[in-house]
Amino acid sequence: MRAIQVFIFVSLICSLNASLIGAQAQNYNLPSAFKFNVTDKSMISNGNAAIALQLMQNLTPPASWQQAEYKTVSDITRNPYAFLGTLCKINGTVYKIEAIPPGPTFKGQWYEILMLSDNLNSAMGATTVIFLYNGNALRIPPRSKITCVGYFVGVDEDKNMFGGTVEGIVIIGNATNLDRPRPRAPIFSPR
């Protein structure tokens, strides 16, 4: 996946000032208030990353957790246009965490968290979730199951090593929760 390129793109978009973001909204025939583009699913071209970052600055992690609804990756990939700009909770298994270099755009600590989430619409049975996380990811152990909270801003498509297209969904958010396995009841065998 081009996750690092996605971060660089987000950084460039967000370095624009509010008036340019408002002008961008007018290009999509949207009011100058922040509104997500729901007609273009590509996070590279739809401008939703800039809007999500602006909204995240005014949303605390507890508030985003409370306002978000659980969504499945299967539902999002089946009809991405219906979910663009939705504040959602997504479950998955972490396979990579990388810090984003500090800069003027990203205030605080930012991490790229790549995770796999079950997807009934995928031949592989799973889809990559690219979670741009504003928070401390050092507490998240490798290969852990987490729930991430953020805005679904679009999809990122790239070629795999066999020439096929790989699609990942991009979430920008500020809250995570480790999904701890529930303890199993002890199994007693008859004597």
N, C-alpha and C positions, 0 to 999 in steps of 0.2 A: 504494500500500500504506500501511497505517497503522503503519509501522515505528517512528516516533517515539512513537506512542501505545503500541505494544508495549513500548518501553523504559520509558516512564513506568509502565506496569502492572508490569513486572518490578521496577522500583525500589520500588514500593509493597509488592509481595508480599515482597520480600527485606528490607524494613525490619522485618518481623515478627521476633520473637525465636524461638529454637529451640523453645520450648514451644508457641507458636502453630502452628508448622509441624507439630509432633508432633500437636497437636489436629486439624489439618487432615487428617493421615494417618488419624486415627481416624474422621473423618467419611466417608472413603472405605473404611472397614473394612480399613485397612491397619495393619500394626504401626507402632509409633512410630519405628522406624528409617526412614531416608529410602527411600521406594519411589515409583517413578514411577506415575502414574495412566495405565493403558493402556486405559481404557474411554472416554475423552473426548479427541478429537483436537484440540479447540480450545485453543490455548495461552492464550487469554484466561481460560478457565474451569477448566482442568485442574490448575493448581497446579504443573506440572512445571518452570516457570522457576525457582521458588524452590529446588527440590531441585537442579537443575542448577548453580545458582550456589553452593550450599553444597558440592556435590561438587567443583566447579572450584577452590575455595579450597585443597583438599588435593591437587591434582593438578598436577604441573609440566608445562610444555609437552612436554618429551621423553617423559614417562611417558604423557601423553594420546596423543601421536603413536604410541607403541609399542603401546598397548592398543587403539586404534581400528582398525576394519576399513573398507575401501572399500565404499561403498554408492552405488547410482545413485539419482538423483531419481525415475526411472521406477519403481524398486522401492518406494521410500518412498511415492509418491503412489498406487500401486496398492493397497497394504495398509499404511496409516500405523499402524494399531494394533499391528502386529507389530514396528514399529521404534521406538515411543515409548520414550524413555529409553535408546536405544542410543548408545554412543559411536562416532561414525562419521567417515569422511573423505569429503568431497564435493568434486568438481571443478566449476569454473564460471568465468565471465568477469565481472570486476568492472565495474559501471557506476556505482556511487556509494559514496563513503566519507564518513562524517560522525562527528565526535567526539561522544560523549555527555557532557553536562555533569557535572562532578565532583559527588559527593554522598556521604553516609554509606554508602549501599548499595554503590556500585561502587568497590571498592578498586583503585587503580592506574589505568592508562589503559584506557578502554573506547571502542570504535568500533562504529558500525553499518556493516557492509559489505553492500551489496546486490549480488548477482551473479545472472547467468542461467546455468542449468545445463540441459543437454539432457534432454528428457523425451519419451519415445515415447508417453506417455499423454495428452499435451497437443496440442490442435489447432494451437497455435502452435509446437510443437516444442521449447519451453523453459518452464521454471518459475523464478520468482524464489526465491532462497534469501536469507533474512534472517539474516545471521550476526552475532550479538552477540559481539564479539571483545575479549577482555582481553589487550591487548598493544599494541605500537607499529605502527600501520598506516601511518605516514609513509613506510615503505620500499616500500609497495605502489603501483606506478604505475597510473594510470587505464587501463582497458581491458585489464588484464593477466589472464592465466589463473592461477588459484590453486587450491590444495587447502586447504580449511578442515577443522579437526578440532574436534568438540564433540558435545554431547548434542543429539539431535533431541527437542525438547520439544513439538512440535505444529505446527499449521497456523494461518495467519492469513488470513481471508477478508475481502474488501472488494469494493465495487462499482467497476467501471471507468466511464469517461465515457459509455459506451454503455448502461449499466444492467446489464451482465452481471457475473457473479461472477468475481473473480480470486483465486486461492489461491496463497499462498507458504508455503514450509516454513521453520520457525524453528529455528536451531541456536545454541546457546550454548557457546562454547569459548574456548580459549586458545592455539591453534597454527595457523599458516598456513605454506604453502610456495609460493613462486613456481614455476610450471611453466614451465621454460625450454624453448623449442623445441630439438629436437635438430638439430645442424648436418647439412645435407644433403651427401651425397657429391657432388663435382663431376661435372657431366655433360660428357663428352668427345664431341665430334662428330668423325666421321671426316674426314680431310683430303681 
